[in-house]
């Protein structure tokens, strides 16, 4: 056995070894700060380059220690540290993705053995089992954990960075027509709570979670303005609670039409009467409660919505599509996109126009017909 000391002192050393097939191999050995490591190469130059690379990274302050840390432990640590800056809903979602999508296939893999090819195969296999959205979210969690591992010096590069998740098909927005909106409002006209619920949803375009978290203190009846300050969220145990912020962590003010203000006044009177008649009441100041002051359950709202769609004989759309319906109706009424973006809480008009591109054709048709009318008038005067 021949020892070569052709690399910088402290970077390690190389020894010649005779392989089983009789050829000479060059084994690079180095200490990673915890134990001695070894890797065999076919050429002396490759072994030297390997040790020199490790030495340069070490001297630059980047640890290159090979770790026995497993993917499950890595992601668990990433989520645990994220608790200090993420919402409980995010922690719950990431933990679920770890348990259901990451651990079964990659949990026991050493992070140093996690190559782009291996990650891509995991993504491809996952794509055949769950939706593209779940695949993308699982990939995001794993990538975040690996980026942190790079910063901590556990691995030299993020193996997820160059992989691709399947494209998420953009589903067409399904919205109610003006006639369907009228039929729904006629159906719920005699139910104070349902009438207020649909009027607020269809005239303010707020998200279902924001609707369920709305409080009386958020409404200025005299000014006819509603502040959207919070949304429903979940604890790490998946229990629904009223959150402290909106989805985007921004508060927005929305002007209320007179009909919606009137419906909310009627609802407040109705709620006060129910509160006086109740044997127990949890005062959460919620506008829409389940009957005892507590928040409406998501499933209860979904069931109510399904029954109302059936009674009104309209297409059954998702609760979130009430928001899309309101936004679509505003754009078709030629409300300026910037105003619509402000109502929706979008950070830019580009986001709004991208989401509601399905409205473009009708808007374009209206604009072209206006242009045509102008041209015809000019020609008739000529």
TIVEX-752513 format. One line per 10 residues: number of its first residue (from 1); for each residue x, y, z of C-alpha. Coordinates in pm, whole numbers, plus 32768, in hexadecimal, padded with zeros to 4 digits. Layout:
N
NUM	X,Y,Z  ... $
***
This chain:
382
1	8000,8000,8000  8090,814F,7F96  8032,828F,8045  802C,83D0,7F76  8052,851C,8029  8012,85FC,7F00  7EFF,86D1,7F96  7F09,87F1,808C  7F57,8784,81EF  7E14,8757,82B1 $
11	7D3F,8710,8180  7D73,8599,819C  7E46,8496,80E9  7E33,8395,7FD1  7E92,8228,7FD2  7EB4,8132,7EB4  7DE1,7FFB,7ECE  7DCF,7EC8,7DF1  7C6A,7E82,7D8C  7BCE,7D2B,7D68 $
21	7BF8,7D3C,7BEF  7D6E,7D7E,7C17  7D61,7EEF,7BBA  7DEE,8005,7C94  7CFE,80EA,7D48  7D4D,822B,7E01  7C99,8252,7F4A  7C72,83B7,7FC7  7C4D,83CF,8140  7BF1,8504,8207 $
31	7B62,855E,835B  7A12,8612,8355  7A2B,868F,84BA  7978,8563,8548  7A17,8433,84A7  7AFC,83BF,838D  7A5C,839E,8237  7AD7,82F0,80FD  7A8B,82EA,7F8A  7B42,8225,7E7B $
41	7B92,82AF,7D20  7C21,8215,7BE6  7D2A,8321,7BBE  7E14,83D2,7CAC  7DB5,8523,7C15  7C45,84F0,7C64  7C94,848E,7DCB  7D72,85C1,7DF8  7C69,86A7,7D62  7B65,861B,7E4D $
51	7C37,8662,7F83  7C9F,87BB,7F09  7B2E,8817,7ED1  7AD9,87AA,8030  7C00,886F,80B8  7BA1,89AE,7FFF  7A3A,899E,807A  7AAB,895F,81DE  7B99,8A89,81D7  7A83,8B62,8144 $
61	79AE,8B11,8273  78C7,8A17,81C8  78AE,88CD,827B  78B1,87A4,8193  7884,8699,8298  77D0,8569,8216  76A4,853E,82F5  75E5,840C,8363  74B7,84EC,8390  7381,845B,82EB $
71	7284,8519,821B  7176,84EE,8321  7252,8583,8431  72BC,869F,834C  7157,8706,82F5  70E0,86DC,845D  71F1,87CD,84CD  7198,88BF,83B5  7029,88C1,841E  7080,88E0,858E $
81	7154,8A16,854C  7043,8AA0,846B  6F4E,8AAD,858D  6FED,8BF6,85F6  6F8A,8CA5,84B1  6E6F,8BDC,8411  6CFD,8BCD,8461  6C7A,8A99,8514  6BBD,8A45,83D4  6D02,8A3C,830E $
91	6DA9,8960,8413  6C80,8872,840D  6C83,8862,8290  6DFC,8828,827A  6DEB,871B,8386  6CD7,8667,82C8  6D9F,8675,8184  6ECC,85E9,823A  6E07,84C4,82CA  6D3D,846D,8196 $
101	6E17,84C5,806B  6F84,84DF,80D5  6FBF,83DC,81E4  6F31,82A6,8132  702C,82BF,8012  714B,8399,808B  7138,83A7,8206  724E,82AB,824B  7337,8327,8136  747A,83D2,81A8 $
111	7475,853C,8135  75CB,850F,8093  7535,83FC,7FBB  7417,84D9,7F49  7472,8521,7DDE  73A7,85E8,7CDD  735D,84A4,7C25  72D6,8400,7D61  7200,852F,7DB4  7178,8540,7C51 $
121	7117,83D1,7C5C  7060,8413,7DA3  6FA8,8539,7D04  6F4B,846C,7BD1  6EC7,834F,7CA8  6E05,8440,7D84  6D67,84E2,7C53  6CB9,839B,7C05  6C1A,838C,7D5D  6BB3,84EA,7DC6 $
131	6B57,8637,7D28  6C57,871E,7C88  6C19,881A,7D9E  6C77,871D,7EAC  6DB0,86B7,7DEA  6E1A,8821,7DC7  6DDF,8865,7F39  6E9F,872E,7FA5  6FC0,878E,7EC2  6FBD,88EE,7F56 $
141	6FDD,8864,80B8  70FC,877B,805B  71AD,888F,7F9A  7191,897F,80BD  7227,8880,81AA  7345,8838,80B8  738E,89AB,8086  73B0,89C8,81FE  7495,8898,8200  7575,8947,8103 $
151	7584,8A7F,81DE  75DD,89A8,8309  76F0,88FB,8245  7652,87A3,8254  764B,8777,80D9  7700,8839,7FC7  75D2,8877,7EE5  7457,8861,7EE6  73F8,871D,7E2D  7294,879A,7DF9 $
161	72F4,88DB,7D44  7312,8849,7BE7  71E4,8763,7BF9  7091,87A9,7B61  6F37,8779,7BF1  6E15,872E,7B04  6D65,8860,7A7B  6C2F,88BF,7B3A  6B0E,88D2,7A46  6A56,8A1A,7A66 $
171	68EC,89C4,7AA3  67EE,8AA3,79FB  6743,8B8F,7AED  65DA,8B26,7B20  6501,8C4E,7B80  6392,8CA0,7B99  62E5,8D7B,7A9C  6222,8EAE,7B09  60E2,8DE1,7AE2  6166,8CCD,7BC5 $
181	61CF,8DCB,7CCB  606E,8E5B,7CC9  5FD3,8D02,7CF1  60B3,8CAF,7E19  6068,8DFA,7EC9  5EF2,8DC5,7E8D  5F10,8C67,7F25  5FB4,8CE4,8068  5EF3,8E2C,8080  5E21,8DB7,81AA $
191	5F4A,8D2A,826E  5FFD,8E49,831C  6146,8D92,8350  615D,8CF2,81F7  60F5,8E32,8146  6204,8EFA,81F7  6304,8DE8,81B7  62D0,8DE3,803E  62B0,8F5C,801D  63FB,8F94,80D0 $
201	64A6,8E82,8006  6424,8EFD,7EB6  6451,9073,7EEE  65A6,9074,7F99  6659,8F4B,7EF7  66FC,8EE6,803F  677C,8D84,806F  66A2,8C81,8122  6798,8C74,8246  6790,8DEF,8266 $
211	6614,8DE5,825D  6603,8CEB,837C  66FF,8DB7,8447  664E,8F06,8412  6601,8FBF,8556  6509,90D3,85A2  6628,91B4,8603  66A2,91A1,849C  6568,924F,8418  652D,93C5,841A $
221	63B8,93DD,83D8  63B1,9558,83C3  64CB,9568,82C2  645D,942B,8211  65BA,9399,821D  6637,9240,8283  679B,91F5,82F6  681C,909B,8296  6919,9052,83A7  6923,8EDA,83DE $
231	68C9,8D84,8359  6883,8C2C,83E2  69B6,8B55,8411  6A1A,8A0F,84B8  6AEA,89A6,85E0  6BF8,889E,85B4  6AF0,87A4,8626  6A13,8813,8502  6912,88BD,85E2  6876,89EB,8535 $
241	68A5,8B37,85E8  687F,8CA9,8597  69D3,8D23,8527  6A79,8E6E,856F  6AB8,8ED7,8404  6A34,8EA2,82A6  6ACD,8DAD,81B0  6BB8,8EBE,8133  6BEE,8F55,8290  6B60,909F,820F $
251	6A27,9154,8281  6948,91E8,8172  6819,92CB,817C  66EB,9280,809F  65C5,9368,8062  6473,92C5,80A3  6341,9304,7FC7  620A,937F,807B  6153,9231,804C  626E,9174,80F6 $
261	6277,926B,8218  60FF,923F,8247  6121,90C3,8247  6238,90D5,834A  6166,91B8,842B  604B,90B9,841E  6142,8FA3,846E  61CB,905E,859C  606B,9085,862A  6025,8F14,85E7 $
271	6166,8EAB,8693  611F,8F82,87C5  5FC9,8EDD,87E8  6062,8D82,87CA  616C,8DDE,88C8  6066,8E4B,89C8  5FA3,8D08,8992  60D5,8C23,89A4  612C,8B63,8AE0  629D,8B7C,8A86 $
281	6351,8C6F,89A1  64C1,8C93,894C  64F2,8E03,88FE  65EE,8E06,87E2  6559,8F3D,873A  652E,8E6E,85FE  643C,8EE4,84F4  63F1,8D84,847B  63DD,8C8A,8599  635E,8B26,85B5 $
291	6247,8B81,86A9  6308,8BA2,87F0  6404,8CB1,8797  650F,8BBC,8723  6599,8BB9,85BD  64DE,8B09,84A8  657A,89BB,844E  65FE,89A7,82EB  6536,886C,82A4  63F6,890B,8328 $
301	641E,8A31,823A  6466,8945,8118  632B,887A,8166  6257,89B7,817A  62E3,8A2E,802E  629A,88E3,7F81  6130,88E7,7FF8  60FD,8A4E,7F8A  618B,8A04,7E30  6092,88E7,7E11 $
311	5F6D,89B9,7E8E  5FC2,8ADB,7DA4  5FFB,89E9,7C82  614B,8A82,7C2A  629A,89E6,7BDD  634A,8967,7D13  648E,8A2B,7D2C  658E,8A2B,7E43  6571,8B25,7F5D  66B7,8BBF,7EE5 $
321	6613,8BEF,7D91  652D,8CF3,7E30  6667,8DCA,7E42  66B3,8D82,7CD5  654B,8DD2,7C7D  655D,8F26,7D26  66AA,8F7A,7C80  662E,8F0C,7B2A  64F1,8FDC,7B48  65BD,910F,7BA9 $
331	66A5,90EA,7A7F  6582,90B3,7991  64E2,91EE,7A1D  661F,92A7,79AF  669A,92E7,7B10  6809,934B,7AF1  68EC,921B,7B2A  69B4,92DD,7C31  6877,930A,7CFF  6824,9198,7CD7 $
341	6987,913D,7D44  6963,9215,7E7C  6817,9173,7ED6  68A7,9016,7EA7  69E2,906A,7F6A  6ACE,901C,7E4A  6C26,90B9,7E5A  6C1B,911F,7CEB  6B26,914F,7BCF  6BEF,9050,7B07 $
351	6B87,8F3E,7BFA  6A1A,8F9C,7BD4  6A22,8FA7,7A59  6ADF,8E5E,7A4B  69E3,8DAA,7B28  68B7,8E3F,7A77  6937,8E21,7914  67F0,8D6D,78C0  6743,8EBF,78D1  6828,8F51,77C6 $
361	675B,8ED6,769D  6619,8F80,770B  66D9,90BB,776C  678B,90B9,761D  6643,9088,7565  65AA,91B1,7619  66DB,9288,75CD  66E0,9221,745E  656C,9264,7437  659F,93BD,74D2 $
371	66BB,93FB,73DE  65E6,9383,72BB  64CA,946B,7322  65C0,958D,732C  6644,953B,71D0  64E4,9519,7142  647E,9667,71D4  65B2,9710,7142  656B,9677,6FEC  63FD,96DF,6FF9 $
381	6465,9847,703A  6562,9843,6F1F $
***
